[in-house]
Amino acid sequence: MSPLPPPPSRPTWVYGEARLARTVGRPVSKFLQVEAAGGLVLLGATIVALVWANSPWAASYNALWRTDLAFTIGNYQLSADLGHWINDGLMTVFFFVVGMEIKQEIVVGELSNRRNATLPVVAAAGGMVVPALIYVALNWGGPGIEGWGIPMATDIAFAVGILALLGNRVPTSLKVLLLSLAIVDDIGAIAVIALVYTNQINQFWLLGAVLGIILVVVLRRARVWYLPVYVVLGTAIWWATFESGIHATIAGVILGLLTPARPLLPAPPAEQIAQRLSTDTAVTLRTLRQLRFELRESVSVSERLSGALHPWSSYLILPLFALANAGIVITGPALRDAVGSAITIGVVLGLLVGKVVGVFGASWLAVRWGLGRLPDGVNWRHIFGVSILAGIGFTVALFITDLAFIDLPSQSNSKIGIMFASAVAAVGAVVVLRRAGSPDQE
């Protein structure tokens, strides 16, 4: 067996041993790689859904997602169709990952530094408020007013995927800014889902969910780290949240935010590991187990779980969600109805105009008033490109559409608007960012 090649004598900063590189650089780099590839898979699933729903086999597409699936425990049965299991069940895992990413950013990431956090927070706030106001202005007093939360959301997977396609034409600091902005955007979207798009609340089940969450906090403080306990508790909390009338995905977000983002133990120095495994002393099974525990717990629980679940979320759950929800029947009458619909116009203008005005305008005001600063290597043309990119509102926008509207015509009009605006935003962002240049060109 040939020996392994020696490590590079001068590793890049991301793969160095600096604390910032270990806690921020490598996790962000890994996240961006998975998210970019996941965006391509998500796009493929969307195309398949559109083609399938408009093909001679459209009946099979609708029949598949209406297939009933039930779980029975004693005398209790939890039954829903396949589409709802994806939207209410699998998407909880997606929001759990989002919750952990939010916690990670707040505790050790870009949002942990107040000055660095100001720009993405302010930009995201502008990018949520202005699109919602535009939508409300166009739908005030009409049946589509319930959809005001739809144009608020930015799709991380597609947005990061577009930046990845541009490669070195955009600075890494811009990717970190977009990631931070999208995470703050997710916080706003989650708050809207929890506070606005919630059915009548069953207080008994809500109390059960709250008690489950309190038990998780107590176990954390008691330093109980046995994962199966939290899997059982998390499932029970999801079930109680589902039955309470609050959208079940909120349980995933809360559990993600409760997941520890700091390691239990500091990483043991390499010299200490080498000494403990030295052939001069006997290495026992107990020593190996202890060392394995120390190495594992030197990485935070949220980082370990995010690393394990993020690929499943990006490569399986989100594509399944797109496959189940992006199958819009596009016919002449449907397009004519969408063109004249205040819902479609509100979504399109909210995403294409509202996001640009909100994100770019809020960023400019934050820098002008000294609340924040542009990241190194980023100029205002980059910010303009990112504000256009924020108009890609796919996953969460489709998710809110199904919560806001019950009737199929309204859902169809909203989804057509989301698809059109997202496609235009993607193309427009690529054109602008390819020409953004470097900061010294301002």
Secondary structure, DSSP 8 states (H G I E B T S, - for coil): --------SS--GGGSS-HHIIIIIHHHHHHHHHHHHHHHHHHHHHHHHHHHHTSTTHHHHHHHHT-EEEEEETTEEEEEEHHHIIIIIIHHHHHHHHHHHHHHHHHTSGGGSHHHHHHHHHHHHHHHHHHHHHHHHHHTTSGGGGGGGGGG---HHHHHHHHHHHGGGS-HHHHHHHHHHHHHHHHHHHHHHHHTS-----HHHHHHHHHHHHHHHHHHHTT---HHHHHHHHHHHHHHHHHHTS-THHHHHHHHHHS--S-SS----HHHHHHHT-TTS---HHHHHHHHHHHHHTS-HHHHHHHHHHHHIIIIIHHHHHHHH------HHHHHHHHT-HHHHHHHHIIIIIHIIIIIHHHHHHHHTTS----TT--HHHHHHHHHHTT---HHHHHHHHHH--SHHHHHHHHHHHHHHHHHHHHHHHHHHHT---GGG-
